[in-house]
Amino acid sequence: MTQQGVRQIRDAIRDGSLRAEAAVEAALLRARIAHDRHAALVEIDEEAALEAARAVDTARDAGRTLGPLAGVPVTIKDNIAVRGWSLHAGSRILEGYRSPFDATASKRLRDAGAILLGRANMDEFGMGSASTSGVAGAVRHPVDLACVAGGSSGGSAVAVALGAGAASLGTDTGGSVRLPAALCGVVGLKPTYGRVSRYGVVAYASSLDQIGVLAPSVDDAATILATIAGPCPHDATSAQVPVPDWRTDADASLEGVRIGVPRGFVERARAADAVVADAFEATLAAAVASGAQRIEVEIADLDAAIAAYYVIATAEASTNLSRYDGVRYGHRTAVPGVDLAQLHGKSRSEGFGPEVQRRILLGTFALSAGYHDAFYERAARVRARIAATVDQAFATCDVLAMPTSPVRAWRHDQAFDDPTTVYAMDAYTVLANLCGLPALSLPVAAPAGSLPIGLQLMAPAFDEARLIAVGRAFESFGPGASSNEAGGAR
């Protein structure tokens, strides 16, 4: 869906060709559709959004200086705190909770003048690849309601695809920004671990979680990221690294750029969905024709990445979610006459959905006496080896490229034999989280009638500037680009 992006809205409001109230009214109209038809938004704060938009218009009329995002409508994933809003993380266990404070990212958006429209639907506690496990119901694809939107930031991706806001904040633990971005045909940007403060984010896996941005274009995603990034005194994992100038006004070029393709990735995608592999190859061929160099790279222990990721993620989730016990935080069972142990068990069984319970059990087992070394410690060692190998790969290439997802969006009624089949959807995205690297998913040209397909780029730590520049160049081969047809894609 063609829509105005962050920079278009911002610039139009600044020069007076667009009123902030009109921009927000248009976004709210689409937000209602996203809520009613697609279950992409779980709450819309219409009154506050319009009031904030009118304040922007009043400030501009009075000649006052506007913030860098003044009047730009944005949605926020339901696990990022916004003062005064409900904060459920897609779970019944947090039902009724309202946040008394802003997450750092939310506050920085507000301070820049952005208009926060509402909360985006998600998988419960971010645990999922389809956005179907949240208490508000399954998110539906922006093009085909019968298909999933990807997860866990599926509500954010659908909101952006439908124009319900010019951008959305999501969180990415193993691909939860990039996967739904790919399936819904928008841009998803995950920064380096620590680049954006996690203060105010409902934790899933603390060493993997990172706030990311979903937007219509790379420029728009970069603009939002530049606003929310930077050190934060409230977050010990926030990197004390300056935020460089990510303005991307210069012409993008791939001349001389070395693109590394992990050996075996395209073949695996072809086995899952040949259309995805063909679209990826066609885009890489266009990049090479534009002056880029394709390099095959070897990444050791890649086959173990999914297993290592799920051991680490579930172990950290088991620890983080232990606080929701019916006493200190979260839902408390209404069953009378239970002792403390029963209170814990019943409250958690009623409050957590089946996928969250499954991952807590897996993580508790991985951390239990006698199994800690066999599972968690081994996964940590595999993670370190993979990170070292990826560092070596960047000695020979500038960026890594691979499909974002091995498949396109699947149907809601498609049955899977076991949960590990869905876990495998993260096969190409967990690498960036295990290594803490910045990664970007952007839509590529697909055959007529096809659901969207995403290509993923990855850069060295804290080199978002390189990632953004290369991503802009790849956009010229994307959907709607007159110079490109996805040749070979069926």
Secondary structure, 3 states (H helix, E strand, C coil): CCCCCHHHHHHHHHHCCCCHHHHHHHHHHHHHHHHHCCCCEEEECHHHHHHHHHHHHHHHHCCCCCCCCCCCEEEEECCECCCCCECCCCCHHHCCCECCCCCHHHHHHHHCCCEEEEEECCCHHHCCCCCCCCCCCCCCCCCCCCECCCCCCHHHHHHHHHCCCCEEEEECCCCCCHHHHHHHCCEEEECCCCCECCCCECCCCCCCCCEEEEECCHHHHHHHHHHHECCCCCCCCCCCCCCCCCCCCCCCCCCCCEEEEECCHHHHHHHHCHHHHHHHHHHHHHHHHCCCEEEEECCCCHHHHHHHHHHHHHHHHHHHHHHCCCCCCCCCCCCCCCCHHHHHHHHHHHHCCHHHHHHHHHHHHHHCCCCCHHHHHHHHHHHHHHHHHHHHHCCCCCEEEEECCCCCCCECCCCCCCHHHHHHHHCCCHHHHHHCCCEEEEEECCCCCCCCEEEEEECCCCCHHHHHHHHHHHHCCCCCCCCCCCCCCC
